């Protein structure tokens, strides 16, 4: 299997069919623009126009998608200087109205858990959202109030979001696997008026009671005046959505807050990131309709929790008239085939997941395409971390030959993708197809010089409407500016290493603050992982580079398949593979076996916190343990730092 999946980065593995590209919303948009005097012959020309004439581009989306709005604006944006503000000043919109007031038939939501399934029609979704919105208004909730939701990836969270948006309230969510401290680190910042909470959930075939956790959260949030419990009996929740009253949508200013998301919080109090109704509305219409080619009759799925921005993106698939598939449970329960079987059963069009899930499927040796009928599946999309070329090869050879593989890279900070898919372009191994429309993504050298076909800092040189309005409680904006604009003044630095090819395709090589730099030679950690994790007996790996008294110490940590021990012969095999395939300068100084590699709740390797711990920073300052999926895996590194 190893040789079968041996492909080179940049090798073309797929091209869109004439039917896919010809019927795509992206091509329809280009034709629509041509009728209005903007002629672009290919995607790269379209992208270039979108970032050069960004005011006209964002305005065109407003009209192409027939966004429901009122009022008038004198300019698209008051200033291009970042952090920018003043988008569509004078225009009023409502995110929920643009989802619910469409003439749609069939299912709006397909909800699947480890225990049950449920289909919710567009009509029923509209009724429940209006009922909850009316209930909230009756209880004194009004525009600008915060509504916090502690819930699984279920209709409860989605309906709460849309009901909140309907009346101009501000939504925020956390997933129930998060502990009380982690939740309070987030919700206490925003002082919610409402708490909607689930008191139990099922994961991996086991039932988890969160009743005491919810009590602890509620008792520590004195701002909450309305508590809606969604428990085993569903009493309070059922009452809240039982009405049949319609509510008038409150059209709010374009930059009125829609929701508050949070940074991972691995190294301190999470940033409470505020996004606007209008910015998210336009950005997600662009991302999902044009780049993902979502529309009426399509079914969109992404494996996520309510604590990750991809959940918000799934909700926004409803903007395009697509059916949102919500899954509540373990991706690997009862086995690695579970989600692929769901894709077949539900007729999924887009299967969204993470690179780590694809790698886990490869390690498990499954071949979904052999036993399942995945004829309906058009696309597999991934994000979270880089996917190596071998992962691309596995998707094409073990899942489906005619498969549009979309690499997606962006961030919670903007709740969208900077790099993503395009139905007009080929798929190259290890690469994302394009820079997103309206996103002036560049690769910068340390001196702030644009690079082409070289690894550099991922930056944005022009504003986007889904950039944060502000951070909650960051009254003077200093934390916001420091987070993105302190490194390259006036330019958004995202913190990723990126290489952009001449044709606009791009590859991410991990976080820039975790990059290995030895003897002046930079290397992304993902290149090490690709090389090492190809070894059949290696389960997972993590590498860090430490500056120590003028020396550069670079240990590699590996977890092995069950029952295996790291002996000198295995260490030498790893060293030789890195030396031969990558660089003799990046052969690790030491190779150490660990029981597991620490990861965030979203599956990202904790490279930076491990580096900080091993550099002598106290663990409580280096990482927020409540943001770690497997905190026991960090204990090894804490003990190592003490030695």
N, C-alpha and C positions, 0 to 999 in steps of 0.2 A: 504493500500500500504506500510505503514511503516514496518509492520512485514514481508511482502513479500520480502522486500529488506534488511532484517536483516541478514547479513552474517559476519563471523569473518575474521579478517585479516589473510591471509595465507591459507584460505580454498580453495582447488582446485575446480575451476569452469569449467574447459575445458581442454581437451587434444587434441593434433593434430591428425587428421586421418592418417591412413597409406598412403593414397594418397597424402595428403599435405606434410608430412615429407619425404615420399619416392621420390617425384619429386622435392623436394626443392633444391635450389642452394646451400644451406648450406651442404646438404648431398653429392651433386655432388663434392663440394670442398673437403670434407673429403675423398671421394674415389680418387680424383685426387692426394691428398697428399699421400695417401697410396701407390699409384703407384710410388711415388718418395721417399718412405722410411720413411714417417711420419705416424705412426699408432695411431689413436685416436678412442676409442670405443664409446665415447659420447661427448656431447658438453662441459662439464666441463673439460675433458681432452684436448679438442681442445683449449679452452680458456687458460688453464694453459701453454700449449705449446706456444701459440701465445705471451704470455708475458714473458716467460722464454727465448725463442729463438726469440726475437722480430726482429732481423735483417733478419733471414731466413723467418719469417712470412711475413714481409712487402715486401720482395723480391718475395715471392711466389705469392702475389697478382698481381704484375707486369706481371708475366707470365700467371697466370690463366685467367686473363681478357684480355690478348693479347693487352696490352697498346701500342699504337702507340708512338714510341720514336726513338731517334737517339743518337749516342755517346755511351760512355761506362763509367762505374763507378768502382772505385777500392774498395769502401766500401759502405755499405748501409747507415751507419751513422758514422760520424767521432768520436763522443763521446756521451755516454749515459747521461752525466752530464747535468742537466737542469738549465737554459733554453738551450736546445740542438739546434744544427744547423749542416749543412753539410750532409743533407739527399741526397743520390744518386748523390753526386758531380760528374759532368761530363756528366750526362744524361740530354737530352733536350726533352721536351714534349710540347703539346698544348692541353689545356682543350677543346676548341671548336672543334678541329679536331677529338678528340676522341668521341665527340657527333655526329658530322655531317657526318663524313666519314664512315658510316655504311650502309649496304644494308638493309634498312628498307622500309616497305610498310605501307600504311594506314596513320592514323593521328599521327603527333608528338605532336600537341597541340589541346586541346579543350578549347576554351575561352568562358566563360559565364559571363555576367553582368546582372544587373537588367533591362537592356534595350534591349540587343541583345545577340546573340551567334555566334560563328565562329569556324570552323574547319580548321586547317592548316596542310597540308600534310608534310611529311619529305622533299619531293622535294621542295615544296614552302618555307619551313623554311630555307633550305639551300640557296635557291636563294636570299631571303631577307637578310640573314646574310651576304652573300658575297657582295651584293649590298651596304649595309651600311658600311661594312668594306672598300670597295673600295672608297666610298664617304669620309669616315674619312681620309683615306690615301691621297686622292686628296687635302683635306683641311689642310694637314700638320700634322695630328695626327700620332704619332709614338710610338714605344715601350717605356713604362714607363710613358707616359702621362696619366693623370687622366680623366676619363669620368664619369661625375655625371649625375644621372638620377632621376628626381622628377616625379614619375609616379605611377599609380595604378598597381594592379596585372593583367597586360595585356601583350599581345605579344610585345608591345613596349619595355617594360623593359627587357624582356627575349632576344629579338633580339639584343638590345643594349649591353647587357652583352656578348653575344656570338660573336658579331662583334668586341667588344673591345678586348676580349681574343684572337681572331683570329690574331690580329696584335701586341699582347703583351702589349696593353694599360691596365690600371688598372681601374676597374669598381667600382662604389659606388652608392648606391641608398637610397632614402628616400621616404616615402609615402606622398601623397598630403594632408592628413588630418593634417599633421604636419605644424605648423606655421613657418613663416619666421625666427624667432629667433632660433627656434629649428633646422631648416635645416642649417642655417648659422653656428651654433655651431659645426656642423659636416663638411659641405662642405668647409667652410673657412679654416679649418685646412689643407686640402689636396690640395688646390689651383688647381681646375680642369681646364683643357683646353677646355673641351666641357661640355655644359649643355643641356640635353634633358629633356623637361618639358611638362607636360600636364597642360592645363589651366582650366580644369573643371572636375568634377567627380560626380557620382550619388551614394547616400548612403541612405538607408531607404526610397526610393521613392522620395527623394529630390535632386535637382541639386545644386551643389556648384561651384560657380565661383572662380577660383584661379588665375585669370589673374593679379590682382594687387599684389598678393603674389609673383607670378613668377617675375614680374617686380622688386619688392623689392629685391628678391634673386639675380637676374641678376645684378642689379646695385651695389650690395655689393660684387660681385665676380669679381674683375678686371682681374683675371687670365683667365677668359673665353674669348676665341677668336672665338668660334663657338657655336651658339645657334640654336638648332633644336626644334621648337615648334610643339607639337602635340595637336591641338585644335579642335574646332568644324569642321573646314574645312579640317584639316589634311594636309594642303598644303605642309609645309616644310618637314614634316615627310614622306609624300608620295613621294616627290622628292628624299629624301635620300635613299629610298628603291626601287626605280623604275628601277634601272639598272639591267643588266644581266651579268656583268663582274664577273669572278671568281677571287678570291684572294688567293695567296699562304699563307698557315698558317705559322706563324712565330713560329718555335719551340724554346722555351726559356729554360734557365736553370731550373731545377726541382724546385728551390726555388725562381723563379721569381714571383713577386706579381701578384695575380689574381684579388682580390677584397679587398676592405676596408669595414669592418663592424664596428658598433659602439656599445659601451655599452649603457645601458639605460639612463645614464646621469641624474639619479634622485638626485644625491648629488654633482654634479659638472660638469665640461666640459666632455662630453663623450670621452671615450678612442677610438681612431681611430685604429682599430685592423687590421693588414695586414696579409692576408693568401696567401700561395704560390700555384701556378698552380699545381705542382706535388703532394703536400700534400693533397690538396682537392680532386684531381682526384682519388688517391688511397683510401682515407678515405671514400668518398661518394660511390665509387664502392662497397667497403666492406659493408657499412651501408645499402645501398639500395638493392643491389643484394643479399647479404647473409642474413642480418638480416630481411629486409622487404620482401625478396623473390620477388623482382621486376625483370621483364624481358620483352621480346618482347610480345606484346599482352595484357599486364597488363595496368591498368589505375590507376594513382596515384594522389591523391588529398590531399591537406592540406589547411585548412582555414587560410590564412595569408595575410599580406601586404608586400610590398617591403621594409619595415623598420624592418623586423624581419628575423632572420637567416633561419627560416623554408622556406621562399621564395627561398633562394638559394638552399636548399635541394630539393625543388620541381623541380627546373631547372635541377638539377643533376640526377633526375630520368630518364632523356633522355639518360644518359650514359649507362643505362641498356637496352635501346630500348623500355622503357615503354612510354605510352602516358601521358603527363603532363596535368592535368586539372587545369586551372586557373579560379578562381572566383573573381569577382570584385563587392563588395556590402556588405550589412549587412547580418550577419549570421541568423538574426531573422526576415527578411523581405520576404514576408509580415507577416509571423508568424514563430513559432518555427519548423514547418515541412519543411521549404523551402529547406534546405540542404539535408535532408533525401529524399525529392522528387527528387532532383537533382541526388542523388546517384542511385536511381532507374532508372531514365530517361537515364543517361549516362552509366550505367553498371559499376559503380565504383568498383574497386577491393579493394583499401585501402582508407579509409576515415580518414583523419588526422584532428584533432581538438584540443581543449583545455579542461582541466578538468572543467573550468568555463562554457563552452558551454554545456557540459554534465549535469552539475548541473542545468543550466537554463532550459534544456529540462525536467529534472525531476520535477522541480518546476512548469513548465507549464502543467504537467500532460499528456504529449503526449505519444503515443504508436506506433512508426513508424512501427514496425513489424506487427501490426494488419491490417493496411490499405494498406501497400505497399508490392510490390514483391521485396525483397532484396536478391534474390537467388544468384546473381552475387557477392554480397558484401562478401569478405573473411575476412576483417580485419577492426577494428576501432583502431586507434592509437591516443594517447593523450600526451600532454606535457604542459609546462607552469607553472603548480603547481600540487601538489599531488591530486590524485583521491581517494576518500575514498572507502572502500569496498562496500558501498551501491551503489555507481556509477557503479562499476563493475556488481553488481547484476542487476541494471536497464538495462544495455546494453544486458545482456544475457536473461533477462525476458521480456523486452519491445521492443528490437530491433531484436535480432536473437539468437537462442539457440546455433547454431554452428558458433561461432564468435571468431576469434582470436583477443583478446584484447591486444594491445601492449602499455605498459607504456614506455615512452621515457623521459630521463632526461640527459641533457648535458648543452650546453651553447654557446652563441655567441662567446665566447673566442676561442673555438675550432671548431665552426660551425659543430658540430656533437653531437652524444649521447655517454655518458659514460655507461649508463644503458639503455637497450632496449629490443626488442623482439627477439624471436628465434623460427623458425618453427619446432624445434625438442622437445620443452619443454612445460610443462603444464602452464596454467595461474592460478595464485593464487590471490585471492581478495586483493586489495590494494597494490600489489607487482609488480615490474618490473621483467621480466622473468630472466634476466641475465646481467652480465657485458659484455660489447661489446668486441669482439676480438681485441687484441692489446692494450686494455685499462686496465692497472694494477690498477684498482680501489680498494681502501682499506678504511676501517673505522678506524680512528685514535682517540685515547684518547687525552686529553690535553697534556699529556707528550710525544705524538708521538708513542704510543704503539698500534699495530694492535688489533682490536676488532672483535669478531665474535658474531653475534646475539645480538649485543648491539649497541645503537645509538652513533655515533661518527662523527668526521669531515670527509667529503668526500675528499679524496686525491688521486693523481696519483703519483706512485713512479717511473714510467718510462716514457720516452718521447713518443709522438705521432707526426707523420709528419704534422698533421693539427693544431698543436699548433701555436700561432702567430709567424710570422717571427720577428716582432717587432711592436711597436706602432709608428704611424706616428709622426714625430717631437720629439720622445723620443731618442735623439741622443746617450746618454750614457747607455740606457736601464734601467735606475734606476726606472722609473715608472712601467715598465714591471716586473722587479724583485720584487718590492714592492707589486705589485698587487697579485702575486701568490706564491712567494717563501720566504717571510719575516717571516711567522709564523712557518713553518717547513723548515729549510734551506735545499735546494736541492730537496724538495718535493712540488709538485703542490697542494696547498690548494684551493679548489673551492668555499667554502663558503656555502655549504649545509650540513644539518644533514642527515646521511644515516645509515641504518641498513642492514647488509649483512648476510643472512642466510647461513647455512652450505652448502646448495645445490646451492649457488651462486645467488639466487633471492635476490632482494633488495627493500627497501622502502625508499622514501625521506620524511623527516619530516619538510621541510621548510628551510629557510635561517638560517645559524648558528649564525649570528649576531642578529637575532630576537628571539632566543630561550629563553624560560622562564626557569629561574633557581631560585627556591624558596626553602629555607631551605635545600640547597644542592641537591635538586631533579630537574633534567632537564626534560623538556617536550617540544616537538615540537608544534608550534602554530597550525599545521594542525590537531593535535589530538583534540584540543579545537574546531576548526571549524567543524570537523566531528560530534562531539557530539552536538554542539549548532545548527548547520544548519539542523540537522534532525528534529528539532521542526518545524511543518508545518507553523507557522506564522512568523518564522524568515527568512528573505530574504537573509541577508548577515551579516558577522561578522568580527571584527578585534580586536586582543588583543595585548597588549604590556606590558613589564615588565620594570619598572623604578627604578633605584637605587636613593634613595633620603635620604640623611643625615642618612645613616646607616639603613634605612628602605627599603623595597621592595614593591612598589606600583604597582598593576596589575589591570588596568581597562579593561573592555570588552565593546566594542562598537557594537551595533547591529542596523541594519535597518530592519524594519518590513514590512510586506505586506501592501499594500495601505489601508489607513483608520484605521489602528490599532495603539493603544497607549500602551506604556510600563508602566504597573502599577506594584504595589508591588507583586501581585500574579504571574505575568509573570516572574518578576525577581527571585522570589523564585523557580519557576519551573526550570529556567536555573541553579540556584545554586545547587539545589538538583540533577539535571541530571549530572552535572559535578562532584559533590561530590560522587555520586553513581557509575558512569561509569568510571571516570578517577582517580581523586585524591582529597582528601579534602584539600591538600596543594595548589591546583591550582584553588580553588574557587575564582573568581575575587573579588577584594576589592570593586568594584563599577561596576554597569551595566548601560550604558548610551545609550539612543536612539539617532541615527543620521539619517539624511535623506539619506545618501549614504556612501559607503565605497570607499575611493580613490584608484584608480588603475592606473598602467602604461598603456601606449598605447597598450602593449601586454597582458593586462589583469591581471597582477600580483598585489596583494595587497601591498600597500605602507607601510609595517610594519616599516621598518627602518627609512624612513623619518618622519613618524608620531612619532616614538619614539624619534627622535632627536628634533623635534619641541616641544614635550611635556617636553623634558629635558632642554629647554631654548635656544636651538640653533636658531638663526634668520631664518625664513622661506626661505629667499633667499639663505642661505648657506646650509640649510637642504635638499632642493629639487629644481630641475629645473622644474618650472611649465610647460614648454613646453613639458615635457616628461610625463605629467599626462593626462590621458584620460578624467577625470572629475574634473578639478581643483576646482570647486565650493564645492566639498565634503571636500577639505582640509580646507576651511574657518572655519569650526567648531573647528578644532584642533588648528588653529592659535589663534582663540578667547579664547579657553580654556587655551592655554599656557600663555596668557597675564593675566589671572586671578590667 
